[in-house]
């Protein structure tokens, strides 16, 4: 497993990522940081000087698919531009939230969601960036329940990003254990965060309620990437989380 740190849209912090990490995950696009605002040359220099690979978190405040074909075409074109930008920076993966329109009945848009994901596969091939679809814990824009995700991923042959805090917020430790076991063949990327009181807390490993011994037992053979998605400007908490995970992971 390769570990990385997250800076969200604060791209100027890339150079501060601790040396223990192999990559950095940055958030780009609508309501994060626009492509036009990013100093790509400076970012490339920071990545090279700190020997960091790159993973992109795509914008998530818009739906992935709707029941309106013209809107879906626009979203597709936007993802095309985002992935072209990501590929130019050498990103290996891009995280996509499984969102639908806020308040829309999930069943009403399920087929459009599947069709949109099939179309996005074309962009994966075009740009050489692996799309990893992230589980969403709650809210009116959530595309599907955690228990339905393994079958959905297998049917569409897509890669997944499993967020431990999201899984815990939805179905506690049982949800984490289930998804890591049943979707193991499709999981390519992880967002590692702890959850307090069943919320989407993004606190350091060991500061919440997740049973990390149980979780890490199910990651013994995982060979993908894992971002410490700890919401703090103090990267020491990410380093602590990394160290604790290594203690829990079977040797």
C-alpha positions, 0 to 999 in steps of 0.5 A: 500500500502506498500512502499520501497526504491531502491538501484539498484546494490549498495547493500551495501546501504541497511542498509541506507534505511530510516525507513519509508520503508517496503522493499528494491528493489535491482538490480541483474544479468548481468551488475548490480551486479553478484550473485557471488559478493553478500555477502548474509550473510551480506545482510540478516543481513542488511535486518533483522536488518532494518526490511526490506522485499526484492524485486528483480529487475532482469537484463534487458539489454537482451531480455526476448524472441527471435525467436531462441529456443536455446537462449530462453532456455538459458534465461529461465535457467538464470532466473531459477538461478536468481529466486533460488537466490532470493528465498533463500534471501526471496524475495517476488517479482521480476521485469522483463522488457518486452524487446525483441531483440533490433531492432526486429519487435515486431510482429515477436516475440510476440508468442515466448514472450507469450510462454516464459512468460508461461514457466516462470510461472513454475519458479514462482511456483517452487521458490515461487517468484512472477514475475511482468512485467514492462512497457517500455516507448520507444526504439527498445527493447520495447515489446509492447505499453502501450495501449496493456498491459492490454489485454496482462496481462489479457490474460496471467494472469500475474502480472504487475509492472507499472512505473509511469515515463515510462507511462508518457514518453510514453503517458503523464498523459493520459497513467498513468490514463489509465493503472492504471484503465484498468490494475488494476486487474493485477497490483501488484507492482509500480515504483514511479518516476516523469518525466521531459519533458516526459523523463524517469527522475527518479526524486523525486515526485513533481519535474516533470510533473506528476499530482500526484493528478490524479495518486493517485486518481487511487491508492486509492484501491491499496494494492500492493507494491510501490518502490520509484525509485528515482535515487539519493544517497541521500535517503532524496529525497525518503523520501520526495517523500513518504511523498508527496504521502501520502498527495496525496493519499485519506485518 
